[in-house]
Amino acid sequence: MTQATFWDLVEQAWAHLECQDINMWLPLPADTNLAITLFKLAMHTSLQYDGHLFGVGKATTREAILEVSSYFRFF
């Protein structure tokens, strides 16, 4: 995937993926959510490994994948 294609996908999903800061932790940026999901779709690795690569936990990785998947499922 080219960088231009990635940023086009981020722009399409930006409004849905950009979260408000409601906890004491900052939310993941939309581009990180999309990158985690695309990596998971391309590589058949564990959530723990994927989270380690992006510096987030297993639960955060799962939530990012579910959020992005729920957005693109409607297209």
C-alpha positions as protocol buffer text, in pm:
chain_id: "A"
residue {
  index: 1
  type: MET
  ca { x: 0 y: 0 z: 0 }
}
residue {
  index: 2
  type: THR
  ca { x: 136 y: 339 z: -89 }
}
residue {
  index: 3
  type: GLN
  ca { x: 157 y: 622 z: 158 }
}
residue {
  index: 4
  type: ALA
  ca { x: -93 y: 821 z: -47 }
}
residue {
  index: 5
  type: THR
  ca { x: -346 y: 537 z: -29 }
}
residue {
  index: 6
  type: PHE
  ca { x: -300 y: 509 z: 347 }
}
residue {
  index: 7
  type: TRP
  ca { x: -357 y: 881 z: 401 }
}
residue {
  index: 8
  type: ASP
  ca { x: -661 y: 871 z: 173 }
}
residue {
  index: 9
  type: LEU
  ca { x: -812 y: 600 z: 394 }
}
residue {
  index: 10
  type: VAL
  ca { x: -730 y: 806 z: 705 }
}
residue {
  index: 11
  type: GLU
  ca { x: -905 y: 1110 z: 558 }
}
residue {
  index: 12
  type: GLN
  ca { x: -1215 y: 904 z: 476 }
}
residue {
  index: 13
  type: ALA
  ca { x: -1242 y: 762 z: 827 }
}
residue {
  index: 14
  type: TRP
  ca { x: -1109 y: 1060 z: 1025 }
}
residue {
  index: 15
  type: ALA
  ca { x: -1440 y: 1181 z: 1166 }
}
residue {
  index: 16
  type: HIS
  ca { x: -1539 y: 833 z: 1283 }
}
residue {
  index: 17
  type: LEU
  ca { x: -1202 y: 731 z: 1423 }
}
residue {
  index: 18
  type: GLU
  ca { x: -1098 y: 1052 z: 1599 }
}
residue {
  index: 19
  type: CYS
  ca { x: -1204 y: 1013 z: 1962 }
}
residue {
  index: 20
  type: GLN
  ca { x: -1261 y: 1269 z: 2231 }
}
residue {
  index: 21
  type: ASP
  ca { x: -1030 y: 1278 z: 2531 }
}
residue {
  index: 22
  type: ILE
  ca { x: -1260 y: 1150 z: 2807 }
}
residue {
  index: 23
  type: ASN
  ca { x: -1018 y: 941 z: 3016 }
}
residue {
  index: 24
  type: MET
  ca { x: -690 y: 1016 z: 3179 }
}
residue {
  index: 25
  type: TRP
  ca { x: -513 y: 859 z: 2879 }
}
residue {
  index: 26
  type: LEU
  ca { x: -495 y: 1030 z: 2543 }
}
residue {
  index: 27
  type: PRO
  ca { x: -689 y: 848 z: 2270 }
}
residue {
  index: 28
  type: LEU
  ca { x: -505 y: 687 z: 1981 }
}
residue {
  index: 29
  type: PRO
  ca { x: -486 y: 903 z: 1669 }
}
residue {
  index: 30
  type: ALA
  ca { x: -693 y: 790 z: 1371 }
}
residue {
  index: 31
  type: ASP
  ca { x: -385 y: 705 z: 1167 }
}
residue {
  index: 32
  type: THR
  ca { x: -257 y: 474 z: 1442 }
}
residue {
  index: 33
  type: ASN
  ca { x: -594 y: 298 z: 1463 }
}
residue {
  index: 34
  type: LEU
  ca { x: -591 y: 242 z: 1089 }
}
residue {
  index: 35
  type: ALA
  ca { x: -227 y: 131 z: 1087 }
}
residue {
  index: 36
  type: ILE
  ca { x: -292 y: -127 z: 1362 }
}
residue {
  index: 37
  type: THR
  ca { x: -592 y: -265 z: 1173 }
}
residue {
  index: 38
  type: LEU
  ca { x: -414 y: -284 z: 838 }
}
residue {
  index: 39
  type: PHE
  ca { x: -116 y: -453 z: 1002 }
}
residue {
  index: 40
  type: LYS
  ca { x: -345 y: -708 z: 1166 }
}
residue {
  index: 41
  type: LEU
  ca { x: -517 y: -781 z: 836 }
}
residue {
  index: 42
  type: ALA
  ca { x: -185 y: -824 z: 656 }
}
residue {
  index: 43
  type: MET
  ca { x: -3 y: -1026 z: 922 }
}
residue {
  index: 44
  type: HIS
  ca { x: -152 y: -1316 z: 1114 }
}
residue {
  index: 45
  type: THR
  ca { x: 6 y: -1236 z: 1448 }
}
residue {
  index: 46
  type: SER
  ca { x: -127 y: -1215 z: 1803 }
}
residue {
  index: 47
  type: LEU
  ca { x: -287 y: -904 z: 1945 }
}
residue {
  index: 48
  type: GLN
  ca { x: -11 y: -891 z: 2205 }
}
residue {
  index: 49
  type: TYR
  ca { x: 259 y: -881 z: 1935 }
}
residue {
  index: 50
  type: ASP
  ca { x: 72 y: -619 z: 1732 }
}
residue {
  index: 51
  type: GLY
  ca { x: 23 y: -404 z: 2040 }
}
residue {
  index: 52
  type: HIS
  ca { x: 391 y: -435 z: 2128 }
}
residue {
  index: 53
  type: LEU
  ca { x: 489 y: -304 z: 1784 }
}
residue {
  index: 54
  type: PHE
  ca { x: 265 y: 1 z: 1823 }
}
residue {
  index: 55
  type: GLY
  ca { x: 332 y: 58 z: 2192 }
}
residue {
  index: 56
  type: VAL
  ca { x: -19 y: -18 z: 2314 }
}
residue {
  index: 57
  type: GLY
  ca { x: -177 y: -300 z: 2511 }
}
residue {
  index: 58
  type: LYS
  ca { x: -363 y: -603 z: 2384 }
}
residue {
  index: 59
  type: ALA
  ca { x: -704 y: -459 z: 2478 }
}
residue {
  index: 60
  type: THR
  ca { x: -629 y: -127 z: 2306 }
}
residue {
  index: 61
  type: THR
  ca { x: -518 y: -314 z: 1993 }
}
residue {
  index: 62
  type: ARG
  ca { x: -844 y: -509 z: 1991 }
}
residue {
  index: 63
  type: GLU
  ca { x: -1053 y: -194 z: 2038 }
}
residue {
  index: 64
  type: ALA
  ca { x: -870 y: -18 z: 1753 }
}
residue {
  index: 65
  type: ILE
  ca { x: -931 y: -311 z: 1519 }
}
residue {
  index: 66
  type: LEU
  ca { x: -1299 y: -332 z: 1610 }
}
residue {
  index: 67
  type: GLU
  ca { x: -1350 y: 44 z: 1572 }
}
residue {
  index: 68
  type: VAL
  ca { x: -1192 y: 63 z: 1227 }
}
residue {
  index: 69
  type: SER
  ca { x: -1363 y: -257 z: 1113 }
}
residue {
  index: 70
  type: SER
  ca { x: -1703 y: -129 z: 1223 }
}
residue {
  index: 71
  type: TYR
  ca { x: -1653 y: 189 z: 1020 }
}
residue {
  index: 72
  type: PHE
  ca { x: -1545 y: 21 z: 695 }
}
residue {
  index: 73
  type: ARG
  ca { x: -1803 y: -257 z: 727 }
}
residue {
  index: 74
  type: PHE
  ca { x: -2076 y: -14 z: 618 }
}
residue {
  index: 75
  type: PHE
  ca { x: -1916 y: 57 z: 279 }
}
